[in-house]
Amino acid sequence: MLLVKHSYSENSEQFNRLQDGDFYLENGKMVLTEKYHIKRGSCCGSGCKHCPFWPQHLKLNKELRGDIYNNNENTN
């Protein structure tokens, strides 16, 4: 299991922009959620655990996995 490589200090601007549901802590590491990645809008290419894009882990990819894309269409 690969955890996100992003590192934010609690005083950084990036950390302060994160909202509830954007991340959780696992073994002392910040893990960004699928919700956060969808809001981000494209893949960062860091091998994130909850990458919602397909193909996964392809930097700047904006195509959501089919199961997520279909769920988003049904809720709009």
C-alpha positions in Angstrom: 0.0 0.0 0.0 1.5 3.3 -1.1 0.6 6.4 1.0 0.6 9.9 -0.4 4.0 11.5 -0.7 2.7 15.0 -0.1 4.0 16.5 3.1 2.2 19.5 4.6 3.2 21.2 7.9 0.2 22.3 10.0 1.1 25.9 9.4 1.5 25.7 5.6 -1.0 27.3 3.2 -1.7 24.0 1.6 -2.6 22.4 4.9 -4.9 25.3 5.8 -6.8 24.9 2.6 -7.7 21.3 3.3 -11.2 20.7 4.5 -12.9 18.0 6.5 -13.0 14.8 4.5 -10.0 15.8 2.3 -7.6 13.6 4.3 -7.1 11.3 7.3 -4.0 10.3 9.2 -2.7 6.7 8.9 0.4 5.6 10.8 1.4 9.3 11.2 1.0 10.0 7.4 -1.5 12.3 5.8 -3.6 10.3 3.3 -5.6 12.4 0.8 -9.0 11.1 0.0 -10.8 10.4 -3.2 -13.0 13.4 -2.5 -9.9 15.7 -2.3 -8.4 14.3 -5.6 -11.7 14.9 -7.4 -11.8 18.5 -6.2 -8.1 18.9 -7.2 -9.2 18.0 -10.8 -6.2 16.0 -12.0 -3.8 13.3 -11.0 -0.6 14.4 -9.2 1.3 11.3 -10.3 2.5 10.5 -6.8 0.9 7.0 -6.5 -1.8 8.1 -4.1 -3.8 5.4 -2.3 -7.2 6.8 -3.3 -6.4 8.0 -6.9 -9.8 8.3 -8.6 -8.4 8.7 -12.1 -7.9 6.2 -14.9 -5.4 5.1 -15.7 -4.2 5.7 -12.1 -1.0 7.6 -11.1 -0.6 9.3 -14.5 0.3 12.9 -13.8 -2.2 15.5 -15.0 -4.7 12.8 -16.1 -8.2 14.2 -15.6 -10.3 11.2 -16.6 -12.2 9.7 -13.7 -12.5 5.9 -13.2 -15.8 4.7 -14.7 -17.4 3.8 -11.3 -16.8 7.3 -10.0 -17.8 9.1 -13.3 -21.1 7.1 -13.3 -21.8 7.9 -9.7 -21.1 11.6 -10.2 -23.5 11.7 -13.2 -26.3 10.0 -11.2 -26.0 12.6 -8.4 -26.1 15.7 -10.6 
